Amino acid sequence: MTNIVTGLIGIGLWVAFIGFILVWLKALPLIIICCVVFALLVHDFVRTVRHGYSG
């Protein structure tokens, strides 16, 4: 349960920080890179929650 809560807090803080930077800079390559990184972040979070760290 702790992994889920801390993971969601971390994801939320990352989205807030990167979202602010993306709104401020408005650079298409940076937006694409951040979307890919976000997809990888969510994939890793879901995989860790389902299978644990050994996954």
N, C-alpha and C positions, 0 to 999 in steps of 0.2 A: 504493500500500500504506500509505503514511503517513497518507493521508486516512481510511482505514478504521480504523486503530488509534486515531488521535486522536479520531475521531468516536465510536467505541465507548467510549473512556475518558470523553469528555464526556457522553455519554448516561448512562453508569453513574453518574457523579458527580451529574448532575442528578436521576436517579431516587432515589438515596440521600438527597440533600438534601431534595427535595420530598416523598419518602415519609416522612421523619422529621417534617416539618412537618405533613403530612396526618394522621399518626397522633396527633400532639400536639394539633391543633386540632379535628379531626373536624367540619368544616363542609361540608355537602353542596354548596353553590355553589362552594366552593374546589376540592372534589374533581372536580366536573364540568369546571371551567375547566382544571384541571391535566391531566385526561384528554384534552381537546381539544388543548391545547398539546403534549402528548406525541405524539398522533397526527400533528400537523403536523411535529413534530421528526423523527419516524421517516420520514415521507413525504419531507421535504427531504433527509435523510441518504441514503435509498435512491436518490432521484433524482440526487443529486450523485455517488454512487458509480457509478451506471450511465452517466450522460451527461457527467459533469464539471461544471465551474463554469458553462460557457456554456449548458447544458441547455435 
